[in-house]
Structures are given as C-alpha cells and as structure tokens.
Amino acid sequence: MVPFQALKMLGFEVHAACPGKRSGQRIRTAVHGFEGDQTYSEKPGRNLTLLTPPPLTRWTLPNTTS
C-alpha cells in the first residue's frame, strides 16, 4: 500500500490489478505487526479497490542503439 499511495501522491497514474478480479472489485490487504525480535503477526488491513486500466496495446521500446 505504501508504494501505491506514495506514487499517487507524487502525481503518477497508478493501477492495481489482481488475477481473476475485475476493475472496481475489492481485495484485502494485510498489515504485518512486529511483536518481538523476529516475530510478526498478520492483521487485516484496508480493502483496496482495483483500478485496472483498459487492455493496453502492445508496447514497443524506442530504438536507442543508433
């Protein structure tokens, strides 16, 4: 979540996708709470709404070997 939110805050267009889910559906995230030196527990996080873009056309990289 942090990279997702940080990129949005900086003005980037960010998309979240998940196999088997459609745009507008929600997925659950998890928060890892450290409870000791090397022990953590996984607690429910936020529900993230998927923002899948429309299918992209095939991307081509510019020729930079000139």
N, C-alpha and C positions, 0 to 999 in steps of 0.2 A: 504494500500500500504506500509506503513512504516514497519510493521512486516514482510511482504513478502520480501521487499528489504533488511531488516536487516538480516534475516535468510540466504538469498542468499549470502550476503556479508561475513557472518561467515562461509561459505562453506557448508551449508546444502542444500540438494536437496529439492526444494520446488515445489509443484504442485498447480495450480489454476484450479478449476473446477466450473461449473455452470450448474444447471439442464436445460436440453433442448438444451445445446450447445455442440459442439464437439471441440476436440483439434484443435488449430490453429485459431478458431474463436475469435473475439474480444468482450470484454464487456467494457462499460463505467464506470468509477469511478467518484466519486464526491468529491469536496473539500468543507469543511464547514468553511466559513469565519465569524469570530465573529465580529459583528458590534456594540456591546453595552454590557451592563452588562450581560444580559441573552438572547440576540438576535443573531441569526446567519442566514446567507444565504447559500444556496447550489449552488455552481458553478460547471460547468463541469470540470472534472479532466482529467486524461490521459485515453487512450484506452489501456486496458490490454489484451495481447494475452494469451488465455487459454493454459496451458501446462498440459493437463490431461494425467496421466500415463496409460499404458495399464491396462486392468482389473486385479486386484490383486487376487491371490488365497486366500482362507480363512486363516486368521491369527489365530494362537493359541499361547496363553501365556505359558511361561515355568512354570512348577510346582515348586513353591517356598516354599511349606509347608512340607518340609522333615525334 
